[in-house]
């Protein structure tokens, strides 16, 4: 439910390579979630919107046994151009990407406000534990301090109230350090107690990483997260998402 292609500019595989990799691992669904970049000329912006709008239709008439969700990974604090043409995307995750926002003025309370304002447009929150060390003047570091705990608890509560999917991001466990792991584990335990619906994303930037949830599955098994609340494990929920 979270993969990138060369359209994200910092990934290495094509859409076709991603689909083939997913098929090789017997996946039934794949979400393409390249970053939505609004910068550039008018024609570039038009092409970006059309690519996202028609990806699902263009891909799914050619492949049996796998369904490709059209989506985009949107950015907190980003002005989204042409939202009227993007609002019907099946999969609309949003998260913090510190390189696209003014970090100097971003506080943890302002970050929560941004997420709160996004719930009418987006149906998933991406890696809520990520990059918290880069805001508030860097004072949180990799720590799980009281402010970080309160933020994560508020995000879990908000997601449940607004019917938003929360992402368990494999890259947070494998590439982003112990701080992200500790924060992810903390909010995941809260989410279990709260009955939140979650989904798994590899955040794959290379096709061979698609479907590799080794660390994520270890953590979910350790916490004993209810399988009925995990999107990836429920065919009926994925089929319903396909119909939206």
N, C-alpha and C positions, 0 to 999 in steps of 0.2 A: 504493500500500500504506500510505499515511498521509494521511488527510484528516479534516477536522473539519466539523461542522455546528453549527447554533444550539444543539444540546444541550451543546456545550462552553462555551456562554455568552459566549465571546470570539471566536466566529466568526460568519459573516454569511449563510450559505446553509442551505437545508433539505436533507434527505436526497434528496428528489426532484430538487432543483436540481443537486446533486452528480452524481446518476446521469445526468441529461440532459446535463450538461457532459461527462461521461466518454463517453457515447454519441456526442456530436458530434465527439469526437476519435478515434472508432473504437477505444476501449479495450475489451478483452474481459473485464477483471476490475477491480474497484474495492473497496478496503477502506475501511470507515467506522470510524475510530478515535478517536471522541470520548473525552475524558478521563473516567476513572472517578472520580466524586466520591462519597465514602462519607458525607459529612456530611448532616444534615437529619433530618427526621422519619422514623418507621418506614415510612410510606406512600411517601415520596419514595425511600427506599432500595429498597423493593420495586419501585417503578416503574422505577428505574434498572436493576436486575437483569433484570427482564422485558423491557425495551427491548433490552438487549444480547443476551439469549438468543434472542429471536424475530425479530431484524432480518433475518437471512439468509432465514428461512422466509417472512416477510411480504413481502419485496421480490422474491425470485426467482421467485415464481409469476406476476409481472406483467410481466417484462421478458425479451425475447428478445435473444440476442447479447451479453449482458453478465451476469456473475455478481458479486453483491455479497457480499463477505466481512463477516461480523459480527465486530467486534473492539472493543478499547478500548485506549487508551494509559494504561497504569498508571504509578504513580509510585514511585520508589525511596524506601524508608523509610515507605511507607504501609501501614497495616493494612487489608487487603482484607476487607471484610465479605462474608459469604455466598459464600466461594470455592467451596464445594461446588456451588453453582449456576452459577458462572462458569467452572469449569475446562474445560468443553467448548467454549468459544468457539474458533472457528477460528484467530483471529489475536490474539495476546496480547503485544504489544510492551511493554517497560518501559524507562524512562529517568529521568534526573535532571531534576526541575523544582524549582528552588531556592526558589520561592515556597511550596512545600508541605512543606518540611522545615526543621529548625533548622540554618541555615547556619553559625551560630557554632561549633557543635560538630562539624561535618562536615569530615573530613580526606580527602585523596585515597586513603589506605589504607582508611579506613572506607567510602568510596564503592565501592571495589572489592569489599570484603566484602559490601556490600548486593547488588551484581550477582551475586556468587558464590552468595549464598543464594537468589537468584531463579530459578535455572536449572531447578528442578523444576516451576515454575508457568508459565514464560514461554518463548516460542519465538523471540523477537526482541529485540534491544537497539536502542534508539532513540538517535540522535544522541549517541554516546558522547563526542564532542569538545566538547559544548556545556556552557556555564556553569561550566567549571572555574576561571574567574577569580573566581567568587563563593564558593569554598570555601577552606579553609586560610587564613582571614583575608585573602583576596584577594591573597596574595603571588605567585601565579603570573601574574596579569594575562593578557595575550594571548600570553605567551611559550610557546615550546615547550622548556621546561627539562627537566632530566634526570628529575625526578619525573613530569612529565606524559608524557614519552616512555615511561617504565617502566610507567605506568598503562595507556597505550594498547596497548603491547606485551602486557601481561598480559591485557587485555580481548580482544585478537585471539586469543591462545592459548586463553583460557577458552571463547570462542565456538566455536572449532574443536573443542575437546575435548568440548563438551556439545551440539554440533549446533545451535547458535543462529545465526539470521540476523542479520547486522549491517547497519544502515541507512546508506545514503548519502543525506543529507538536503539537498534543494535549498535550503531556507531557510538552512542553515548557510553556503551559498556566496553567497547573494544578499542576506541580511538581517542576518547576525550577525557581520560583520567579518572582518578578515584573520586574527585569531587562530584562529577556528573553521576557516577555509579551510586554514591551515597544518597544524593538528592533524588535520583530516580527510584531507588529502593524505598526511600522515605515516603514519597507521594504515592507509590504503588500500593503500599500497605494501607494508607489512608483510603485510596480508591477502592480497595477490596472491601473494607469495612463500610464504605459509603455506597457500594453497589454500582460503581461507575462502569460504563462500557469503554473498552479500550481496543486498540488495534496494534499490530506489529508492523514495523517498517525497518527495512535494512538500511535505508538511506544510501542505497548502492549507487556509486559513481562509476562502477565498472560492472559489466554484465555478469561476470562470473561470481559476483558477490550476491546476486539476486537469490532469495530463498534461503540464505545462510543465517539462521536464527539461533545458533548454538548457545551463545551467552544469554540471549533473551529467554530462551526456553528453560535454561538452568535457573534463572531468576524467578520466572513464573512458577516453576515447579517448587522452588524453595518457599515461595510465598503461598503456594497453593491457590493461585488465582482461579476463580470459577470459570470454567471453559465456556459456559453459556454467555459470558460477558465479553468474550474475545471475538471480534469481528472475523478474523482470519479462520477461525475454527467453525464457523456457522454458515453453512451453505444458504439457508433461507434468508439470513440477514444480508449476505452478499447479493443474492438474487433480488432482494427488495431494493438494495442500493442501486442495482443495475436499472431498475425501473423508474427511478426518480428522474 
